[in-house]
Amino acid sequence: MFEGLRFKHWSSEQDADRIVVLTIDRAGSSVNTFAREVLDELNEIVERLSFELPKGVVIRSGKTAGFIAGADISEFESYGRSGSVLDAISFGQGVMQHLSRLRCPTVAAIHGHCMGGGTELALACRNRVASRDPSTRIGLPEVKLGIFPAWGGSARLPYLIGAPKALELMLSGRTVSAEQARAIGLVDAVTSAEMLVERAREIVRRPPSRSLQQRLSAWATNIWPARQLLAPMVRK
């Protein structure tokens, strides 16, 4: 699948069903964060996947500490000094958009903390499965740093779980457990950590459909009149 490409922070395997399992394991770090070179490699991977389309893609973490902690905030200062903040945001948006447009099922297999850019990657996948381990927490805590989800999560989350719930999560920065995430429609399934990747493969083979209630709620709260009613919540 990735002949001719070498990666420092990602690895892959393809099973007999042509399902590719991508593992993020940032080199030299105990946790996964989206440093620019990690994102660069993901961009190359997604480009190759778009040409050599597998049956499906599962994205998992190689770290015991968690899924993805978010962007590498140590790089923010250098972006500010070089005046490249908007370029960095635009690049991240492009990678997530490309991932979201892959013409095959994509599933984020979440175990442990999944924050910020990690949650945005999960939202760019068609489906999400989380482990019920107590360490699993999912959220968009960017507001606590004075920023906002900039890679498309602020648009994707309202259409997934409805605008009121999405705004509450983004504006409070709070995190949710795997079971709470399933209850609001943020993840499609919850399983044990040991069965996480296999459950993700099952979702690739038989993608679940969202309930009528979830779809209606997401639609109703994202139409123009509803957005006008929610606007004061955003301003406050």
N, C-alpha and C positions, 0 to 999 in steps of 0.2 A: 504493500500500500504506500509506504513512504520511502521507497527506494531512492537513493541519491540525496536524501535529506537527513541531517544529523541534528539531534536536539539535546540540549543540556538539561532542560527542566521538564520535559514531557517524554513519556514512553507510550507505546501502543502494542496491542495484541489483537489479532483477528481470529474469531473462532470459525468452526465449520459452517455456521450459518451466515458468515460474512458480517457479523456484528463486531464493530471495532470498539474496544475499550481503551479510552485515553486516560492516562494517569498523570496528574500534575504532581510533581515532587520537586519543588524549587531547590536547586543545588545550594549548599552552604547555608541553609536556613532550617530552623526547627519547625517553622510554619510556612504555609503557602501564602504569598502575597503577589499581587500583580505588579512586579517591577516591569519596566518597559521591555526588557529582553524576554521576559516570560510571555508578555502580550505579543511581541514580535513573532515568537515561535508559534503561538496559537494561531496567529494570522496565517502563517505558512501552512499549518496543518489544515485549517478550514479551507484554504484555497485548494489544497490537494484533494481533500474530501469532496469538494464540489465537482471535481473532474473525474475522480475514481469513486463514484458513489457506492458506498456500502449499503447493506440492508438496514443498518442503523448504527447509532453512535451512543455509547455510554461514557460519561465523564465522571471520574472518581478521583479521590485524593490518595496519594501515597504516604501521607503523613498520619501518624497516630493522633496528632494534636487537633486535627480537624480538617474541614474541606478547604475553604479559602477565606482568609481573614480580611480580604479586601485589597485595595490598592496599596502600593508601597509608599506610605506618606513621607518617607525620608527623601523621596524624589521631588516632592512638591516644591521645596525651596529652590531647587535647581531650575525647575520649570519657570518659577517666578523671576529668577535672575536673568534667564535667557529670553524671557518673553514668549515662551512656547506653551503656555497653559492651554490656550484654545486648540493648538495643534495636537497636544496630547489627548485632550478630551475628544476631539474629532476622530482621532485614530482609534481610540477605545470604542467609540460609538460604531465606527465602521466594522470593527472586528465582531462585535456583538450582533450587528445587523446581518453580517454575512453568515454568522452561525445560525441565526434565526431563520434564514432563508434556505438552508440546506434542504434538499428535496428527499430527505429520509428522516425517520424518527430520531429524535435526539433526547436523551434522558440524563438529567443530573442526578447522581447518586450521592446524597449528602449525609455525611457522618461528622459530628462535631460542629464547631462553630462555622457558620456560613454568613459572612458579613459583607456589606458594601458591594464591592466589585464581584465578590463570590456569589452574592444573591443576584446581581445583575446578570452574571453568566447563567445561573440557574433559570432565571426568567427568560433568557434568550433561547433556552431549550424548549422543546414542545411539552415535555413532561418532567416531573420531579418526583423522586422517591427519597424518603429520609429514614434514618435509623432512629429507633425509639430510645436510644441511649440518652441518659440525662444530660450528657455533654452537648447534644445537638441543640443548637440555638440558631435561628434564622432571623435576619433583620437587615435594615438599611439605616445604620446609625450615623450617616454622614452629617445630619443636622447638628450633632453634638460637636462637630469640628467646624461648624459654620459654613458647610457646603451642602450640596444636594446630589442625589444619584444622577450622574451625568452620562451614563452609557446606555440610556434607554429604559432603565428600570422605572423611572417616574412615569413613563408612558405605558409600559407593559403591565405593571402591577394593577392599576385601576381597571384595565380591561380583563384581568384575570379574576380578581376578587371583589370588584366593585369600588367605586371612587371613595365612599366614606371610610371603609376599612383601610384602603390603601393610603389615604391621606393621614389617617390616625397613626399608622405605622411609620410613615415617612416623617411626619412632623414631630412625633414623640421620640423617634429613634429607638423605641423599645424592640426587644427581640421576642420570638415565640418559640415554643418547643415544637417537636415534630408533630405531636398530636394536635396542638393548637393550630399549626400550619395546615394540617389536613382538614380540620373543622372549618376553616375559612376558605378552603380551596386553593391554598398556596402550594401544597404538594398533593400528589395524586394517591400516594400510598405510604404506609409506614410499616417497617419490618425490622427484624433484628440486624445488628451490624454484620453478623456472619452471612446473612442472606441478601445483603444489600445489592450487590452487583448482579446476582442471579435474578432478583426481583426486577431490577432495571432491564435485564435482558427480556424478561417476560413482557414487560411493558412495550419494548421495541416490537416484539412479535405480535402482541395484541394490545394496541394502544387503547387506553380507557377513554370513554366519552364523558364530558362534563354533564352534570345533571341539568335538567331544564331550569331548575330554580337558580343555580349558579349562573347560567347563561343569561337568564332574564334579569337577574340582579345586576350583573356587570353591564348589560345593555342599558337598563333603565337609569342607572346612576351616572352614565357617561354621556347622555344626550344633553343638548344645550340647556334646557330649563333646569335640569338637575345640577349642572355645573354652575349656573348662576346662583342657585341656593347654597352651594358649597363654597362659593368664592369668599364669603366672610371668614370661614374657617381657615382658609389659606392666609388671608391678610392678617388675621390675629396671630 
